[in-house]
Amino acid sequence: MEALKSLITVQNLVKQYGRFRALNEVSFEIAPGEVVGLLGPNGAGKSTTLKILSGLLDANSGVVKIKNENIAHTSCHRQCSFGIMLENNPLPPHLKVGEYLRFRAAIKGVDMKNVRVHTERMMRQVDIQRNFQYQEIGSLSKGMQQRVGLAEALLGDPDLVILDEPTIGLDPNQIIKFRKLIASQKGKRTFIISSHILPEIESLCDRFIIINNGSIVANGMIHELRQRFFKERILLACVECEPTSIDAFRTIHPEIKVRDVFMDLKTNQHQLIIASPPENIEHLLKTIVNETSWRLLNLAEKSTTLEEIFIQATALHS
């Protein structure tokens, strides 16, 4: 049997609430095993997209195929097992952790003979100690409840896992373990992760889809988005020189955009922040080496962050 090229195919997806159009002709694909970040400002359409993908909401029009089955208007999944953890993570407070997870495992079709072993394996994966299974969910901390929700999403070894703000309430140690968990699952299952904690998302995901005002404004890997939204590279040049020579350099070479200078007058070592198109970097290097008396100590590129890309992409389509 030929392997699926796309686990998820979304084409021209529209969701209307009265006169308000929450999603406007949204289209994208996600391959099996990808970890994709779905990003956007509040009210951009992220939650609506996730609810349609997870079968909790019908679309007005368009196609949503999961494993080639169109589920956009059926509010159900038949061919693709999936797990979901919503932002508010609604859990029954009076149920004990173990009984809740075993109940959910049975609903998801885990063989009754294996339910207990399976749920304990999921609890270990998300770092829930065994004795916690006897505690009521309502007595747990916010971080521990997040881990219960994550364990529930992974029950049944789903093909697709949808996580909305999964690290809210987790302490730094728990976040590191969450990263390791996602890394260990890469290639084995598909993750869609939505979060406003962009540095966290940047470290987790292979690709990013940014949505704003109901439309996709960016879709690609981090290096592709950098090239699209930032035509210039930001370089950090550390040089040893006299302070007055920097002003002279700016005057003689206006084509080299020195945006800022941080000076250390004691050592005469200065850090220059320079904006340069990729094709001009060689010219910049030759100019500093051959046409100045500066001693070039270091030249490095400052990587554009996902946060900077997000701000640029959403500002252009606000």
C-alpha positions in Angstrom: 0.0 0.0 0.0 1.4 3.4 -1.0 2.3 5.7 1.9 0.2 8.8 2.4 1.9 12.0 1.3 -0.4 14.1 3.4 -2.1 13.0 6.6 -4.2 16.2 6.6 -5.3 18.2 3.6 -7.3 21.4 4.1 -8.7 23.2 1.0 -10.7 26.4 0.9 -12.0 26.0 4.4 -14.7 28.5 5.4 -16.4 29.0 8.8 -19.0 31.6 9.2 -20.7 32.8 12.5 -23.5 35.0 11.3 -21.9 37.8 9.3 -18.5 37.2 10.9 -16.2 35.0 8.8 -13.8 33.2 11.2 -12.0 31.3 8.4 -11.7 32.6 4.9 -10.6 30.0 2.2 -7.9 28.4 4.4 -5.8 25.8 2.7 -2.7 23.8 3.9 -1.3 20.2 4.1 0.4 18.3 6.8 2.5 15.2 6.2 2.6 12.2 8.4 5.1 12.6 11.3 5.4 16.3 11.0 5.3 18.6 14.1 3.5 21.8 13.0 3.0 25.0 15.0 -0.3 26.7 14.3 0.1 30.4 15.4 -1.9 33.6 15.4 -3.1 36.5 17.5 -6.2 36.0 19.6 -9.3 35.8 17.5 -7.3 34.9 14.3 -9.1 31.6 13.7 -6.7 29.1 15.3 -9.2 27.6 17.7 -11.8 27.3 15.0 -9.4 25.5 12.8 -8.4 23.1 15.5 -12.0 22.3 16.4 -12.8 21.5 12.8 -9.7 19.3 12.5 -10.6 17.5 15.7 -14.2 16.9 14.6 -15.8 19.2 17.3 -17.1 21.7 14.7 -18.5 21.6 11.2 -17.2 23.9 8.4 -19.6 25.9 6.2 -17.6 24.9 3.1 -14.3 23.5 2.0 -12.5 20.2 2.4 -10.8 18.7 5.4 -9.3 15.3 4.6 -7.7 13.2 7.3 -6.3 10.0 5.8 -8.2 10.9 2.6 -11.6 11.0 4.4 -13.4 14.3 4.2 -14.5 15.2 7.7 -15.2 18.9 7.2 -19.0 18.6 7.6 -19.3 15.3 9.6 -18.0 16.2 13.1 -16.5 12.7 13.4 -13.4 10.7 12.7 -13.6 7.1 11.5 -10.3 6.3 9.8 -7.8 8.4 11.8 -7.4 8.0 15.5 -6.6 11.3 17.1 -5.9 12.9 20.5 -6.7 16.4 21.5 -5.9 18.6 24.5 -7.8 21.9 24.5 -6.5 25.1 26.0 -8.7 25.0 29.0 -8.2 21.3 29.4 -11.6 20.4 30.8 -11.2 17.4 33.1 -13.7 15.9 35.6 -12.5 17.1 39.0 -14.1 14.4 41.1 -12.6 11.4 39.1 -9.3 9.9 40.1 -6.5 10.2 37.6 -6.2 6.4 37.0 -10.0 5.8 36.6 -10.4 8.8 34.3 -7.6 7.7 32.0 -8.7 4.1 32.0 -12.3 5.2 31.1 -11.0 7.4 28.2 -8.7 4.6 27.0 -11.7 2.2 26.8 -13.7 4.8 24.9 -10.8 5.2 22.4 -10.9 1.5 21.7 -7.9 0.2 23.7 -8.4 -3.5 24.4 -9.8 -4.0 27.9 -7.1 -6.5 28.7 -4.5 -3.9 28.1 -6.2 -0.7 29.5 -4.4 -0.6 32.8 -0.9 -1.3 31.3 -1.6 1.1 28.5 -2.7 4.0 30.8 0.3 3.4 33.1 2.6 3.6 30.1 1.1 7.0 29.1 1.4 8.3 32.6 5.1 7.4 32.7 5.6 9.1 29.3 4.2 12.4 30.6 6.0 12.0 34.0 3.0 11.3 36.2 4.1 9.2 39.2 2.2 6.0 39.7 0.8 7.1 43.1 -0.9 10.1 41.5 -3.4 7.8 39.8 -5.2 7.5 43.1 -5.7 11.2 43.5 -8.8 13.2 42.4 -8.0 15.4 39.4 -9.5 18.5 41.2 -6.8 18.2 43.9 -3.9 18.4 41.5 -1.9 21.5 40.6 -2.5 23.2 37.2 0.8 21.7 35.9 -0.2 18.2 36.9 -3.6 18.6 35.3 -1.9 19.6 32.1 0.1 16.4 32.2 -3.1 14.4 32.8 -4.6 16.1 29.7 -1.5 15.3 27.7 -1.6 11.6 28.8 -5.3 11.5 27.7 -4.4 12.9 24.3 -1.8 10.2 23.8 -4.1 7.3 24.8 -4.6 4.8 22.0 -1.4 5.8 20.2 -3.2 8.2 17.9 -2.0 9.1 14.4 -2.7 12.8 15.0 -2.3 14.8 18.3 -3.7 18.3 18.6 -2.3 20.3 21.5 -3.6 23.8 22.4 -1.4 25.7 24.8 0.1 22.5 26.2 2.8 24.0 28.4 0.6 26.5 30.3 1.1 25.8 34.0 4.2 23.7 33.6 7.3 24.5 35.5 10.7 24.8 33.6 11.7 21.2 34.4 8.3 19.9 33.2 8.6 22.0 30.0 12.0 20.4 29.3 10.5 16.9 29.7 7.6 17.9 27.4 10.1 18.9 24.7 11.9 15.6 25.1 8.5 13.8 24.8 7.6 15.6 21.6 11.1 15.0 20.2 10.8 11.2 21.0 7.6 11.1 19.0 8.7 12.9 15.9 8.1 10.8 12.8 5.9 8.4 14.8 2.8 10.6 14.9 1.7 14.0 13.7 1.5 16.9 16.1 -0.3 20.2 15.6 0.7 22.5 18.5 -0.8 25.9 19.1 0.8 28.3 21.6 1.5 31.9 22.3 4.9 31.0 23.8 6.8 31.4 20.5 10.3 30.5 21.7 8.9 27.2 22.9 7.1 26.5 19.6 10.2 27.4 17.7 12.2 24.7 19.5 9.5 22.0 19.0 8.2 22.3 15.5 9.4 21.5 12.0 7.1 24.0 10.3 4.9 26.9 11.1 1.5 28.0 9.9 0.5 31.6 10.9 -3.1 32.6 10.6 -4.5 36.2 11.0 -8.0 37.5 10.5 -9.1 34.1 9.3 -6.5 33.7 6.5 -3.1 32.0 6.4 -0.4 34.7 6.2 2.6 32.4 6.4 3.4 28.7 6.0 6.9 27.2 6.0 10.0 26.1 7.8 11.8 28.7 9.8 14.5 29.4 7.2 11.9 29.8 4.5 9.9 32.3 6.6 13.1 34.3 7.4 13.9 34.6 3.6 10.3 35.6 2.9 9.8 38.3 5.6 13.3 39.6 6.1 15.2 40.4 2.8 18.2 41.6 4.8 20.4 39.6 7.2 21.5 41.2 10.5 25.2 40.8 11.1 27.1 41.4 14.3 30.6 42.6 13.6 33.1 42.9 16.5 35.9 45.2 15.5 38.9 46.9 17.3 39.1 50.5 16.1 39.1 54.1 17.0 35.5 55.4 17.7 35.8 58.2 15.2 36.6 55.8 12.4 33.0 54.3 12.5 31.4 57.6 11.6 33.8 58.0 8.8 33.1 54.5 7.6 29.3 55.3 7.6 29.9 58.3 5.4 32.2 56.6 2.9 30.1 53.4 2.7 26.4 54.4 2.9 25.5 51.2 1.1 26.6 49.3 4.2 23.8 49.9 6.7 25.3 50.2 10.2 22.2 50.3 12.3 23.7 50.6 15.7 27.1 50.5 17.5 28.0 49.4 21.0 31.3 50.9 22.1 33.8 49.8 24.7 36.0 52.9 25.0 38.5 51.2 27.3 39.4 48.5 24.9 38.4 50.2 21.6 36.4 47.0 20.8 33.0 47.8 19.3 30.1 45.7 18.1 28.4 46.9 14.9 24.9 45.8 14.0 24.8 45.8 10.2 21.9 45.1 7.9 22.9 43.5 4.6 21.3 41.6 1.7 22.7 38.1 1.5 24.5 38.9 -1.8 26.4 41.8 -0.2 28.0 40.0 2.7 31.1 39.2 0.7 31.4 42.9 -0.3 31.0 43.9 3.4 33.8 41.5 4.5 36.2 42.7 1.8 35.5 46.3 2.6 36.2 45.9 6.4 39.4 43.9 5.7 40.8 45.9 2.8 39.5 49.5 3.2 39.7 50.1 6.9 42.3 50.0 9.6 40.0 48.0 11.8 40.9 44.7 13.3 38.0 42.3 12.6 37.6 40.1 15.7 34.3 38.3 14.8 31.5 38.4 12.3 28.3 36.4 13.0 24.8 36.4 11.8 21.9 37.2 14.2 19.2 34.7 13.5 15.7 36.2 13.1 13.4 34.6 15.8 10.0 33.2 15.2 8.6 36.0 17.4 10.0 38.6 14.9 8.6 36.6 12.0 5.2 36.4 13.7 5.1 40.2 14.3 6.1 40.9 10.7 3.7 38.4 9.1 0.7 39.5 11.2 1.5 43.3 10.8 1.5 43.0 7.0 -2.0 41.4 7.1 -3.7 43.2 9.9 
